[in-house]
């Protein structure tokens, strides 16, 4: 089994789709790697993480904590719009394990009309260390139920308060 800490040595960026990459914060500091992968946008999932190259890349920083009580769904629409407007985007959090993976899973569920398990499995194959926290998993499964109704307007996706 791969350790979460292997996400930090060496900095590794995993390609999820032609447009979307995932990594940890150390990888997001590797200017040459970002340029080599033709990254245009960087989505930072965590308010304490640094935007390293604001002159070179377009950033979106979301104040998301990796806590089971964090309502990730509040940021879906903004994150999805940012991903859609990018040529190629890196989505990262501290370790590239929970927050960033959850955002990408949600995006794939909406865009590809995938169920949670299909999106999770796709991302897990590309980056084996992903492990969304149980609060995020619960929210992603709630998103799955919402999308099963045929609705795609996320403004109609109302979640309950997450208290675990």
C-alpha positions, 0 to 999 in steps of 0.5 A: 500500500502506498503511503500518503507521505510518498506524495511528497517525494519526489514532487509528482503531478498526476494527469487525470484528464487531458485538461486536469492534473493533481498534485501536492503543494510541493509540486505546485512550487516546481515552476519548470514542471508546471510550464513543462505540463503547459499548466495555465491555471492553478486551483489551490484547495486550502486557505493557508497554501501559497500562490507561488507564481501569480504572474505566471499562472491564473489562480483560484484559492478556495478556503477549504479545510480538510475536515469532515465538517467542511462543506465542500459543496459551497465551492463546487460551482466556482471550482468547476467554472475555473476548471472549465475556463482553463486550458490546463489546470493543476488542482492541489491541496497540501498532500493531493489526497483529500480536498483536491481529489474531492473537487476533481471527483465532483467535477468528473461526476458532473461533466461525465455524468459519472456516479461517485464510484466511477469518478473515484476509481478513475482518479484513484487509478491515476493517483493511487494515494487519494483518500477523500475524508468521510465528510467529503465522501458523504457530500459526493454521494449526495451530489450523485443523488442530486445528479441522478435526478437529471438536474445539472444546475448546481445552484439548485443543489442544497446540502444539509449542514455537515456535522460529523 
